[in-house]
Amino acid sequence: MTAEAPHTLHLTFTDGVKITTDLSSLLSIGSIFAPLRQPEFFERVAIGDKGRSLIWPGEIDLDANSFRPEKFLDRKSDYPLYFGINLI
């Protein structure tokens, strides 16, 4: 996984699927994501325990499945953040 300023992530999953996503629209929602608006902070992203999440300092995290729409299209209410994430 790599982060690219201002708010793009390049992800590679263990099954080989590669996803590039722009989180700009998600970051405009509410104050919890406000620190991620700063590119220097955004780039501090790391993979969480067991590879199931993306984490930033200050307890900000995103479920990895949020980036895999094929995993939850039949359960949209379980993954509301997906609708703020733009896959490129």
C-alpha positions as CSV (number, residue, x, y, z in Angstrom):
1,M,0.0,0.0,0.0
2,T,1.2,3.5,-0.8
3,A,-0.3,6.9,-0.2
4,E,-0.1,9.7,-2.7
5,A,-0.8,13.4,-2.0
6,P,-3.3,14.8,-1.6
7,H,-5.7,11.9,-0.8
8,T,-5.1,8.8,-3.0
9,L,-4.3,5.3,-1.8
10,H,-2.8,2.5,-4.0
11,L,-3.8,-0.8,-2.4
12,T,-2.8,-4.4,-3.2
13,F,-4.8,-7.2,-1.6
14,T,-3.5,-10.6,-0.8
15,D,-5.6,-12.1,-3.6
16,G,-3.7,-9.8,-6.1
17,V,-6.5,-7.3,-6.6
18,K,-5.1,-3.8,-7.0
19,I,-7.2,-0.8,-6.2
20,T,-6.5,2.9,-6.5
21,T,-8.9,5.1,-4.5
22,D,-9.3,8.9,-4.0
23,L,-10.7,9.6,-0.5
24,S,-11.2,13.3,-1.0
25,S,-15.0,13.1,-0.9
26,L,-14.9,11.0,2.3
27,L,-12.7,13.5,4.0
28,S,-15.3,16.3,3.5
29,I,-17.7,14.4,5.7
30,G,-17.7,15.3,9.4
31,S,-14.8,16.2,11.7
32,I,-13.5,12.7,12.5
33,F,-11.6,12.6,9.2
34,A,-10.4,16.2,9.4
35,P,-6.8,15.3,10.2
36,L,-6.6,13.3,7.0
37,R,-7.1,16.5,5.0
38,Q,-3.5,17.4,5.7
39,P,-1.4,15.5,3.1
40,E,1.5,14.9,5.5
41,F,-0.9,13.3,8.0
42,F,-2.7,11.3,5.3
43,E,0.6,9.8,4.2
44,R,1.1,8.3,7.7
45,V,-1.4,5.5,6.8
46,A,-0.5,2.0,7.9
47,I,-2.0,-1.5,7.6
48,G,-3.8,-2.5,10.8
49,D,-3.5,-5.8,12.6
50,K,-4.2,-8.8,10.4
51,G,-4.4,-6.6,7.4
52,R,-8.1,-5.9,7.8
53,S,-7.9,-2.2,8.1
54,L,-6.1,1.0,7.2
55,I,-5.1,3.0,10.3
56,W,-3.7,6.5,11.1
57,P,-2.5,7.9,14.4
58,G,-5.4,9.1,16.6
59,E,-7.6,6.0,16.2
60,I,-8.7,6.8,12.7
61,D,-9.3,3.7,10.7
62,L,-11.1,2.3,7.7
63,D,-12.3,-1.3,7.2
64,A,-10.4,-2.9,4.3
65,N,-13.7,-4.3,2.9
66,S,-14.7,-0.7,2.3
67,F,-12.5,-0.8,-0.8
68,R,-13.9,-4.1,-2.1
69,P,-17.5,-3.4,-3.4
70,E,-17.8,-6.9,-4.8
71,K,-17.5,-8.2,-1.2
72,F,-20.6,-6.4,0.1
73,L,-22.9,-5.1,-2.6
74,D,-25.7,-7.3,-1.2
75,R,-25.0,-5.7,2.3
76,K,-24.7,-2.0,1.5
77,S,-25.9,-1.0,5.0
78,D,-22.9,-2.8,6.5
79,Y,-20.4,-0.7,4.6
80,P,-21.8,2.9,4.4
81,L,-18.3,4.4,4.0
82,Y,-17.9,2.9,0.6
83,F,-20.3,5.5,-0.8
84,G,-17.8,8.2,0.2
85,I,-14.8,6.4,-1.4
86,N,-14.1,6.9,-5.1
87,L,-12.4,3.9,-6.8
88,I,-10.2,5.1,-9.7
